[in-house]
Amino acid sequence: MKHSSSFVLSVLLIYVMLVGCKPVADLSPAAPAAAQIYLIYSPTPITPAPLPNSEKSASSWQIILQTEVQHATTIAGFLDEHHGITAGVGGEVHTTTDGGNTWPEAANSSLCRFGLEILDEQVAWHCGNGGHVRVSKDSGQTWHAVADFGPNEPRHCRMLSFVEPETGWVATPDQLGATSDGGTSWTEINLPEGIQNMAAIALRTSNDGYLLDKKGDVFITQDGGETWISGSLGLEAGKELMDFNAPMAAMRWHDADHGLVVVSLVGKGDSEVLAFHTADGGQTWEQESVPAQFGVLYLTRDGRVLTITHLGNKITVLRYEGL
């Protein structure tokens, strides 16, 4: 298959960003693992496309912040244009309260990080290799261990969704766990029949939850995972979510009818970021383009702020103006 230069660049550098975390030796959790670089052949020179200018965009998504960090970052999440957290290689975590001008390092001990959930300005979680799940209750400055969940790469923990400090979900691509005690313990939930390779999770209440798989199928439970119904985003034929080590999709629901899914898609020689909206509980979905490059995604609980971690530790933060 032939790929456009922008597509090849996206795949190459996102892959570089995510490799080097497999625990092949008993490394100290606090010491960053050495990054490995794998080159992908392209028959034509690759030139990075510029990030889009929000002033020129007619999309409902408006860019409110663009920054580039100097520390290895797998996933970043911003609550607004000021408050953000990055997590990455060797368990390295940083925070900002000034829109990315400064990034003091947080106190954290874990293996590589791939999943992030920010409940509010005080409480957040991250997860990744070693099954290590960590929680912070002081705006990300210090992180503490809770019960482990999941194995090491490649089927490691990479998704979290909490509705309050004690109540949440955690997931690997093929395992889903629930907690009602803030992560002191996890109870595994049986996955719905037919799901393949989870790409995003969302817990709206303690009983109402949602799963998205790589094919774009959506699964909904109203009883904590006892029963499920399913639907589909209706992805264009030939396109699918990339199967990287960190989330290429994000999902939030405002109520039983209104939901939002954002995905990084590849196919037909190109890559793009799309948003899907439903107002009828997932029976139908409307699609719109997000004016930003492909990357790892984080979406705030209210669905208003989207963070995309791009190649080269570049970060774009967008606000949804359509609500």
N, C-alpha and C positions, 0 to 999 in steps of 0.2 A: 504494500500500500504506500502511495506517495503522501507525504505530509508537507503542509506549508511550513515555512521557516519559523513562524511564531509558535506553531504547535510543537515542533521539535524542541525549540528552546524551552517551552514551558515544561514539557516532559522531562527533559534533561536536567534542568536546574531544580525542579521540585524533587526529582529523584535524588539528586545530590544532597538536598536539604534533609532528606529523611533517612539516608543510609548511615551506617556506622554505629548503630545502637544495639545490635544484637549482642547479648551477653555471652560471647564466646569464651571468655575467661572470667575469673572471679575478680572483677574490677571493683575498686572502691566506688560506692554509689555517688560520692561527691566529686569524683574526677571525671571530666568530660572524656568520652571515648573519641578516638581519632577518627575524623571524617574520611571516608573512602570516596573516591571520585571514579565513576564509570562513564566513559565517553560513548555517545551514540553518534553513529556516522550520519552526516547529512551531505547530500551531493552539492548543496549550494551554501554559501556563507550565511551565517545566522546573525541577524542584527536585532537586538531587543526592540520590541515595539514600545513607544512611549505610553505611559499610563494615561487614561483619558482625562480630559479637563472637565470638571463638574459644570463650569459655566457654559460649556458647549453642549451639555447633555440635556435631552428632552425627556429622559427617563424619570420615573417616580423615585429612583434612587439617586441621591446627590452625594458626591464625595465631600466629606467634611474634614478629612485628615489623610495625609500621606507622609510616611516616615520610613526611615531605613535604620535598623538597629545594627549594632556592632557585635552583638553576641549571638551564638547559635540558637536559632528559634525554630521549633517545629510547628507550634500553634500559638496564636495571639488572640486575645479577646479584649475589646474595648466596651465599656458601658456607655461612654459618650466621648466627646472629643478630648477629654482630659484624662480619664481614668482607664488604665489598661494593664494587662498582665501578659507576659510571654513565658512559655515553658518549652524546654527542648532537651538537647543532648546532655547526658550525664546528670539529669535532674536539675539543670541550671534554670532558675526562675528569676525573673526581674519584674518590677512594677514601675508604673509611671503615674504621676498625678498632674503632669503639666503637658499633656499631649505629645509625649515622646521626646521632649527636650532632654530629660534626664531619665536614667533607668537604673536605680539602685538595685543591687542583687539581693534577693530574699534568702532567708535561712531555710534550706530544704535539703534533705538527704533521701535520694531515691535513684533508681535507674532512669533511663530516658523517658521523657514525657510525650504523650501523643493526644490525650483527651483533656478538655478544659470545660468547666462550668462555673459561671460567676452568678451567684444569687443576687447580691447587692454590693454596695461599696465595702462591706465588711467580710462577707462569707463567700468562699470559693473552694473548688476542688480541682485536682488534676489526677490523671492516672496514666499508666503505661507499662513498661517492662517490669518483670519480676512480680507482676500482680500488684505492684505498689499503688495504693490509693492514698492521697494526702488531702488534708483539709486545712484551710486557713480561716481564722475568725478575726484577723486584725488587718484587713485590707491587703492580704497577700505578703505581708512582711515576714511571717513565720508560718511554717507548714508542719503539721503533725500527722503521724501515721494512724490510719484506721485499718479495718480488716482488708486483707488482700482480696483481689478479684482478678481472675484470668491468668493465662500463662504468659510466657515470653513471646517475642515476635516469632512467626508472623501473625498469630491469632491473638494478639495482646489486647488489653483494654484500651479503648480509644473514644468512648462515648459516655457522657454523664448528663443527667437531667434531674434537677431538684426543684421541688415546689416550696420547700421550707427547709430550715437547717436539719431537721430530723428525717425528712421524707424524700426519697429519691430513687432513681434508677441508675444502673451502671451496665455497660455492655462491651463485649468483644464482638467480632463479626458473627459469632455463632453461640454466644451465651448472653443471657439477660438476667440481672440480679436486682432485687429490690431491698431497700432498707427503711425501717421506721425508727431507727435509733441513731441516725447520723453516721452510719457506716461502721458502727461497732460490729454489726453482723450483716450478712447479705443472704437473702433467700432467693434461690434460683427459680425463675419463672419459665414454664414450658413455652417454647416458641410456637407460633401458629404454623399449621401445616402449609407447606409451599414456600415459606420464606427462604431466600437464598442470599447469604452474605449481607448482613445488616449494614446500612450506610449511615443511618441517623436514628435517634430515638427522641421522644418528647413525652414528658409526664406533665399533664395539665392539672390533675388533682391526684389524690392518693389512689384513686381507682381508674381514672381515665388516662389512657396512655396510647402512644402511637409509635409505629415502627416504619422505617423506609428501607427497602433493599436496593441492591445495585441496579436492578432492572427497572426501578421506578415504581414498584408496587408498594402500596400503603396498607398497613394493617392496624386496626383500631380495636381497643378493648375498653369496656366500661365497667369491668368487674375485676380489675387487677390482674388480668392475664388468664382468667379462667376460660373465657371464650373470646373469639376474635372474628371480625368481619374484614373483608379486604376490598381494595379498589386499586386504581392505577393513575399515575400522573399523565400517562399517555405520551411517553417519550417518543420522539421521532425515530422511525426505523433506522437502525444503523448507529444510534447514539446510546451511550451508557455512561454510568458513573465510573471514574477511574478507581482502581482498587489499590490505593496507596495506603501507607501505614497510619495516616491521620485523616480526620474527617474531610471528605470531599462533598459533604452535604450537611445541611443544617435545617432543623424543623422546629416550629413553634405553633401552638394553637391558642387563640384568644378565648374561645368558648367552643361548645360542641359543634358549631357550624363553621366557624371561621378559622382557617389554618393557612400557614405559609411554609413553603419548602423552597430552599435555595440550593442549587446543585452546580458543581463544576463538571461539565460534560466534555466528552471527546467523541469523535467519530467523523467520518467523511473528510478526514485530513485536516481537521481543525479542532479548536477548543473554545469553550465559551462558558459564561456564568449565566444561568437562567433562574428566574423566580417563578413559582407556581402558587396561585392563590385559589382557595375554595371558600364559598359562602354557603355550601349545602352539605357540610359534614364529609366532604371528600368524594361525593358522587361525581362532581365535575370540577375541572381545574382550568384556570386561565393562566396563560404564560406571558412573561415579559422578559426582556433582556436586561441584565445588570451591566452598567458601563464600567467594567473593570476586568482585569486579566484573571485568568484561571489561577486557582490556588486553594489552600486549606481554609476552611470556612468556620466561622463562629458567629452565631446570631444571638442577640440578647433575648431574655425571656419575653419581653413585650414585642419582639419582632421588629423593632424600629432601627436598631443599629447592627450593621453587618461588618465583620472584620475579615479581611482576606489576607492571608500570609502568602506572599508571592516568592518567586525565585530570588535568590540573593538577599534573603532576610528583609525584603521590602514589604511594607504593610500599607494597605488601603482600608480606610474606614468610611462607610457610607451610611447615610440615614434615609430611611424610607419615609417619603412625604405623602404617601397615598392613603394613610389611615385616616 
